[in-house]
Amino acid sequence: MYFRSQRRLAGEISLSETIDTDKDGNALSLMDVVSVDEDLLEELDTRENCRKLRHYMETCLTRREAKILTLRYGLNDQPPKT
């Protein structure tokens, strides 16, 4: 039973586990090596919100209402018009 549970965990690794040492002899963890750019996360969030907005505009609004909102707020890379 113990060996089965260990086999299941064999492919998992902790982010804080030491994987190497740097030139000064300090321990490097996977978290030190892997980094995420904050701008990337914001861009992905913005893309997802835009996708949802387009979906709701297509499904919930009439064609005229969607066009009015698109023109008013400058959607689809157009300048906003009052």
Secondary structure, 3 states (H helix, E strand, C coil): CHHHHHHHHCCCCCCCCEEEECCCCCEEEHHHHCCCCHHHHHHHHHHHHHHHHHHHHHHHCCHHHHHHHHHHHCCCCCCCCC
